[in-house]
Amino acid sequence: MNEPFFHRDVLARLANEARQGRVAQGVMLCGPRGTGKLFLALKYARYLGCDHPMKEGEACGMCPSCRWWKALAHPDVHFVYPVVKDTKRKRETCDDYLPGWRQMLQENPYADLEEWNRRMDASTNVQPQIYARESDLLARKLSLKANTETGRRMVIIWLPECLHEACANKLLKLLEEPPRGTVFLMVSEEPDRVIATVRSRVQRIDVPPIAEEALVKELIQHVGVEPGRAEEAARRAAGSWPKALTDVTDDEIHEAMLQDFVSLMRLAWARRAREMKTWSEGMAAGGRTRQAAFLAYTGRMLRESFISNFHQPELDYMSQGEQEFVQRFAPFVNERNVRQLAALTAEAQEHIERNVNPRMVFFDYILKVTVLLKS
């Protein structure tokens, strides 16, 4: 894991509490995508399991626990994460996907659900979940004796908002009466979707977006980006390392998002119904994580378009290509419709994330955008 690590202050605070004997049995790291919450959880878990931990949250790197961590194969660390049941290949639990999970974390500890879906080779329209059987398997694992001197076991639950209700209820029993020495570390992007009884059993820690200055520094030192380009990417990244990295390394993805947005708005304005239907079918074929990402991008571009009407360059977070389109498009996003457009986009994104038929969602969305643009 050679990626830069940003939240050393949060890790140092957790490590200081641990040195004082105040290790919470349940912690939920919350924050937006791309801020490194999972990376932080991995760092903290490694520190807790280390036989000779150092200050500021760093592990020694030499003890048996640290050597296990290098391969992400620590016998006292258990991972729980969303998966897709694949009966053909007999994969239905986290353990069935564990080799791919370890490889992903070693290559990119900032990975998101979209990347994990690709690595699972999951069906594009199936939403990953943490199924009920995982809690039974976890209870069995935690009944075994710890393998290290510290006696600690760590359970890292990535995206607990994906817990199936039956799994969440069983997990609650483990949280209420955790086996001796067990620490639960949850990593959530949507903590309000985690059932209230589970949220009430853990200590919530909000992980803030990464500071622009820190992103600029790492883009220059870690990636070799020239300073001006790094500053532009950091401004647009909204505190996300993957977004900043994508901005400077993958122009094709960014350009595709922009073209989809341009097509959406031009078709909506022209009211070409047949082409609008074709566009919505094309979006529906892209996979739910890609669809949700596009709607999030659309929400940002609508905000940028509205702000552009005030002619204040310091508030401009767009690329040159985005600016060129928005210069002509901005007048159509105004005080009369901006709130409704934002609410409509957020509603469509929520429907996609809740497995509503994407063809219906996108066709309904473009029809309503047509009405609002003409208002």
ZAMARGU-4260 file (C-alpha; in steps of 0.2 Angstrom, whole numbers, plus 5000, padded with zeros to 4 digits):
<rodrens>
0) 5000/5000/5000 | 5011/5014/4993 | 4996/5027/4992 | 4998/5043/5002 | 4990/5043/5020
5) 4982/5060/5025 | 4973/5058/5041 | 4988/5056/5053 | 4980/5068/5066 | 4964/5056/5068
10) 4976/5041/5069 | 4987/5050/5082 | 4971/5054/5092 | 4965/5036/5092 | 4982/5029/5096
15) 4984/5041/5111 | 4967/5034/5117 | 4973/5017/5115 | 4989/5020/5125 | 4978/5027/5139
20) 4968/5011/5139 | 4953/5019/5131 | 4950/5008/5116 | 4932/5009/5110 | 4925/4991/5107
25) 4915/4999/5092 | 4921/5013/5081 | 4912/5020/5065 | 4923/5031/5053 | 4911/5041/5043
30) 4914/5053/5029 | 4912/5056/5010 | 4919/5044/4997 | 4938/5046/4994 | 4944/5053/5010
35) 4953/5037/5015 | 4942/5030/5029 | 4946/5012/5025 | 4965/5016/5024 | 4963/5024/5041
40) 4954/5009/5048 | 4968/4998/5042 | 4981/5008/5049 | 4973/5009/5066 | 4969/4990/5066
45) 4988/4987/5062 | 4993/4998/5077 | 4981/4989/5089 | 4988/4972/5084 | 5006/4977/5085
50) 5017/4970/5099 | 5028/4985/5100 | 5018/5000/5094 | 5026/5017/5091 | 5019/5034/5094
55) 5007/5043/5083 | 4999/5027/5078 | 5013/5019/5068 | 5016/5000/5070 | 5033/4993/5072
60) 5033/4983/5056 | 5044/4969/5063 | 5033/4959/5075 | 5023/4943/5069 | 5007/4954/5069
65) 5015/4967/5057 | 5022/4953/5046 | 5005/4946/5044 | 4998/4963/5040 | 5010/4965/5025
70) 5000/4951/5016 | 4984/4957/5024 | 4982/4939/5030 | 4982/4942/5049 | 4973/4928/5058
75) 4965/4940/5070 | 4958/4952/5058 | 4942/4948/5050 | 4935/4958/5035 | 4916/4960/5031
80) 4911/4969/5015 | 4897/4969/5002 | 4897/4955/4990 | 4886/4948/4976 | 4880/4930/4977
85) 4886/4920/4962 | 4879/4903/4963 | 4887/4898/4946 | 4905/4901/4953 | 4899/4896/4971
90) 4903/4913/4979 | 4892/4920/4992 | 4902/4925/5007 | 4916/4937/5010 | 4929/4923/5012
95) 4924/4917/4994 | 4930/4934/4988 | 4945/4936/5000 | 4959/4935/4988 | 4952/4948/4977
100) 4948/4959/4992 | 4966/4958/4998 | 4973/4962/4981 | 4962/4977/4979 | 4967/4984/4996
105) 4986/4981/4993 | 4984/4990/4976 | 4972/5004/4981 | 4967/5007/4999 | 4956/5021/4993
110) 4945/5009/4982 | 4926/5012/4981 | 4911/5001/4978 | 4912/5004/4960 | 4930/4997/4959
115) 4925/4982/4970 | 4911/4978/4959 | 4923/4977/4944 | 4935/4966/4953 | 4920/4955/4958
120) 4915/4954/4940 | 4897/4957/4947 | 4882/4958/4937 | 4879/4977/4933 | 4862/4978/4940
125) 4864/4968/4956 | 4868/4978/4972 | 4881/4971/4983 | 4875/4967/5001 | 4882/4960/5017
130) 4871/4944/5019 | 4864/4936/5035 | 4876/4922/5034 | 4891/4933/5037 | 4886/4937/5055
135) 4885/4918/5059 | 4902/4915/5051 | 4909/4930/5061 | 4903/4924/5077 | 4911/4907/5074
140) 4928/4915/5070 | 4927/4926/5085 | 4924/4911/5096 | 4942/4905/5093 | 4957/4910/5103
145) 4967/4925/5098 | 4984/4922/5089 | 4995/4937/5095 | 5002/4943/5112 | 4990/4958/5113
150) 4975/4946/5113 | 4965/4958/5101 | 4954/4953/5087 | 4949/4966/5074 | 4933/4966/5064
155) 4933/4979/5049 | 4916/4981/5042 | 4917/4991/5026 | 4900/5000/5021 | 4889/4994/5035
160) 4875/5003/5026 | 4875/4988/5015 | 4871/4976/5029 | 4855/4965/5026 | 4843/4968/5040
165) 4844/4950/5046 | 4863/4952/5046 | 4862/4968/5056 | 4851/4961/5069 | 4863/4947/5072
170) 4878/4958/5072 | 4870/4968/5085 | 4871/4954/5097 | 4890/4953/5094 | 4891/4972/5097
175) 4881/4972/5113 | 4892/4957/5120 | 4908/4957/5110 | 4920/4943/5113 | 4935/4948/5124
180) 4948/4959/5116 | 4937/4962/5100 | 4937/4979/5092 | 4924/4983/5078 | 4929/4996/5065
185) 4916/5001/5053 | 4919/5012/5038 | 4903/5021/5032 | 4899/5033/5018 | 4881/5034/5023
190) 4880/5032/5041 | 4861/5037/5042 | 4857/5021/5032 | 4865/5010/5046 | 4851/5004/5057
195) 4849/5015/5073 | 4853/5001/5085 | 4870/4997/5077 | 4874/5016/5076 | 4870/5017/5095
200) 4883/5004/5099 | 4898/5012/5091 | 4908/5028/5093 | 4906/5039/5078 | 4921/5048/5071
205) 4919/5060/5056 | 4933/5059/5044 | 4934/5076/5035 | 4938/5079/5017 | 4956/5080/5013
210) 4963/5098/5013 | 4967/5105/4996 | 4985/5109/5002 | 4988/5091/5006 | 4981/5085/4989
215) 4992/5098/4980 | 5007/5092/4989 | 5004/5074/4986 | 5000/5076/4967 | 5016/5085/4965
220) 5027/5073/4975 | 5018/5057/4973 | 5012/5058/4955 | 5024/5071/4948 | 5010/5083/4942
225) 5016/5101/4939 | 5010/5114/4952 | 4997/5123/4942 | 4988/5107/4936 | 4989/5100/4954
230) 4980/5115/4961 | 4966/5114/4948 | 4964/5096/4951 | 4964/5098/4970 | 4950/5112/4969
235) 4939/5101/4959 | 4942/5085/4970 | 4931/5091/4984 | 4943/5083/4997 | 4944/5066/4988
240) 4961/5059/4984 | 4954/5047/4970 | 4945/5061/4962 | 4961/5072/4962 | 4971/5057/4955
245) 4958/5053/4941 | 4958/5071/4936 | 4976/5071/4932 | 4978/5053/4926 | 4961/5048/4917
250) 4955/5062/4905 | 4944/5049/4896 | 4933/5045/4910 | 4931/5064/4914 | 4927/5068/4896
255) 4914/5054/4895 | 4905/5061/4910 | 4905/5078/4902 | 4899/5071/4885 | 4884/5062/4894
260) 4879/5078/4903 | 4880/5088/4887 | 4869/5075/4878 | 4857/5075/4892 | 4854/5094/4892
265) 4854/5096/4873 | 4841/5082/4871 | 4831/5089/4885 | 4831/5106/4878 | 4827/5100/4860
270) 4813/5088/4867 | 4818/5074/4855 | 4808/5060/4863 | 4815/5046/4853 | 4833/5051/4856
275) 4829/5054/4874 | 4823/5036/4876 | 4839/5030/4867 | 4850/5040/4879 | 4841/5034/4894
280) 4843/5016/4888 | 4861/5019/4885 | 4863/5025/4903 | 4854/5011/4910 | 4866/4999/4902
285) 4881/5006/4911 | 4879/4998/4929 | 4872/5006/4944 | 4888/5012/4952 | 4892/5021/4935
290) 4875/5028/4935 | 4876/5035/4952 | 4893/5043/4948 | 4885/5051/4933 | 4871/5058/4943
295) 4883/5065/4956 | 4893/5073/4942 | 4877/5080/4935 | 4872/5088/4952 | 4889/5096/4952
300) 4888/5103/4935 | 4871/5110/4938 | 4878/5119/4953 | 4893/5125/4943 | 4881/5131/4930
305) 4871/5141/4942 | 4886/5149/4951 | 4893/5153/4934 | 4879/5166/4932 | 4887/5177/4946
310) 4903/5179/4936 | 4915/5176/4950 | 4930/5166/4944 | 4936/5162/4961 | 4921/5150/4963
315) 4924/5141/4947 | 4929/5123/4949 | 4927/5117/4931 | 4939/5110/4918 | 4941/5120/4902
320) 4929/5109/4893 | 4916/5111/4906 | 4918/5129/4906 | 4916/5130/4887 | 4899/5121/4888
325) 4893/5130/4904 | 4896/5147/4896 | 4882/5144/4884 | 4871/5133/4896 | 4872/5143/4912
330) 4857/5155/4909 | 4845/5140/4908 | 4850/5135/4926 | 4843/5150/4936 | 4833/5155/4952
335) 4817/5148/4945 | 4823/5130/4943 | 4839/5127/4951 | 4832/5120/4967 | 4820/5108/4958
340) 4834/5102/4946 | 4845/5098/4962 | 4831/5089/4971 | 4826/5080/4955 | 4844/5074/4952
345) 4846/5069/4971 | 4830/5059/4969 | 4836/5050/4954 | 4852/5046/4962 | 4843/5039/4977
350) 4832/5028/4966 | 4847/5021/4957 | 4855/5016/4974 | 4839/5008/4979 | 4839/4997/4964
355) 4824/5005/4955 | 4823/5000/4936 | 4837/5012/4928 | 4828/5013/4912 | 4812/5020/4921
360) 4823/5032/4932 | 4833/5040/4918 | 4819/5042/4906 | 4808/5050/4919 | 4823/5060/4924
365) 4826/5067/4907 | 4808/5071/4904 | 4807/5081/4920 | 4823/5090/4916 | 4815/5095/4899
370) 4800/5103/4908 | 4812/5112/4921 | 4824/5119/4908 | 4809/5127/4899 | 4802/5135/4915
</rodrens>
